[in-house]
Structures are given as C-alpha cells and as structure tokens.
Amino acid sequence: MILCVNLNPCVDKTLFVDELRRDVIQTASRVSITVGGKANNVARVLSAFGREAVAMNFLGGETGRLCRRLLVEEDRVRTETIWTTAATREIITIFEEVPGRHTDIKEPSPLISADEKARFIERYTVLLADAQMVSFGGSAPSDSVDDLPAVLLRLARERGVPFILDTYGRAFALGIEQRPFMVKPNASEAGALLGFEVTDEAAQARALEVLAEKASLAVLSLGEGGFLAARNGHFWRVGSPQVKTVNAVGSGDALVAGVIMGLLDGRPFDETLALAAAAGAANAASPLACRIGPADVMPLVASARVCQL
C-alpha cells in the first residue's frame, strides 16, 4: 500500500467557458468536481493503474464529506480521514477553452487544532505498518502544522518506510532536514528554500546538487522543460514527451506517481524516469488534474528523453 498524505485538500470545481468575459453573466458549458490536493492526485493516478493507494486527509464540513465521497465512489481510492471542526476549502477553477488557459480562486485554508493534529499523527502511525512508501504532498493549512511533515517523515524513517516530500515554504524547510527518501520541488520552490533564483542551467544544477545532499532521490521539476534528477551521485536530465498542454496542474503529482510505480516494480532507473515524464505529460494534455490512466501514459513513454549527465 502507498500512503498518500494531504494536510490541506480541497473540493476543486472547474467551470468550462469558451472565454471569460468581464461584466456579463456567463453560463458554463460544463462543470467538473474533483478532490484536490497533491497527494490525492498521486493516489488517483496510482489507483487508475491498479495500485493500492490510501488517501489520508484532514477533512471537515460539507465540503469535506463531498471530498471523501468522491475519492471513494469516483476515484476508487481508499480513504483515511481525520475530521476537523473547520470546513475543507473549495477552489474554483475557470477553464477558458478557446485560449486554453485557467484561473484558480482559492478559499482560505482551514485552521487545524492541536487535538486534530495529535489524532492525525496517531492514525498515521498505525497505517505505517502496512505502507510500502509514503507520498506527502501539498501545503500545510496553518502554522500549527508546519512541523507535521517533519514529524511524519521521522516516524516513517524510524520504521524503514521511504518518504516522498513534495511541499514548500516552512513545511519544506523543516521536513527536508529530516532527510526524506525523495524530494520534488519545482524551480520556484527550490529557490525559495535555497535562497537563490533557479532560472538558468547553472542554477538548476547547483540547486539539484544541494537537494541531493538532503535526499536519496532529488527531482527538480522544470515544467515544460522536463525535470532533473539525482540519485546515488548520478544526475539525469529528462525531457518530457511533446504534447499539446491543456492544463498542467497536477503534472508534478503524476510525475511522482510514475516514480513510485517504477521504483516499486523494480524497473531500471532510466525506465522509471521515462514513465514519470510520460505521466506528467499525459496529465498536461488533460483538462482535469490526474484523471489519467495507462491508456494515456504508456504510449508516451518511448518519446521521453532520458539523458545521464
């Protein structure tokens, strides 16, 4: 089982319009509702590939109950929920089909109490007994849980369970000091952590080297430019398969799912990187985050460009 941990999930409602116009009333051509959160996205992809994934979330209120129902009934993902007094947030995405762009409007994140935090840690500790790997993704909803990724990481390490850390800000800074198995920031997140802009190739290489000192596997996501990876003193540049980008939201999460599957299947590392790139590209070609499966991903694997540096 892969334990996919979210602290700040959401109901992600996408409204599709031809083009957004100001000062008029528009009717969406269609509406889609999914469960957001980086690790929920990872769980969705893993489940579509027939892998056992457990999505662990703080959830609250009517939006929280909707999240749980969608994960179970639509995504076929097993869930573990710590219920909160504060309601789960909602994100409205307006997707303009003619220009092919999207705008996200987020509600404020909920506040998490000390008791809710303690119950999360208690249940997580129990679930670790059956976990092959932990994939932690997304933001910390409030300052009170900025240290929670680090706590969860330490507990996983003590039990020999590899931990993937994909967050940002203070939660990332605290978590990476616990030496995760894998990290996957994008260039902006890495720059904020390391204190320099990660823009050109020299800065990217420098950032990857520093990240590789903290994690056994470091991935630096570069958007349409693919990603860099470092493992056991070796470095790779991976070019994504060429697709028409529709919505890149969730592509990094699909990439993480690809890495997890490749590693757990014992694939050669080059093949694992190619699978990860194909999953990210397939997601970018889809309007909805991580609503992809083998039929979308596997035809793209051969066109991923994996080059050891």
Secondary structure, 3 states (H helix, E strand, C coil): CEEEEECCCEEEEEEEECCCCCCCCCCCCEEEEEEECHHHHHHHHHHHCCCCEEEEEEECHHHHHHHHHHHHHCCCCEEEEEECCCCCEEEEEEEECCCCEEEEEECCCCCCCHHHHHHHHHHHHHHHHHCCEEEEECCCCCHHHCCHHHHHHHHHHHCCCCEEEECCHHHHHHHHCCCCCEECCEHHHHHHHHCCCCCCHHHHHHHHHHHHCCCCEEEEECHHHCEEEEECCEEEEEECCCCCCCCCCCHHHHHHHHHHHHHHCCCCHHHHHHHHHHHHHHHHCCCCCCCCCHHHHHHHHHHCEEEEC
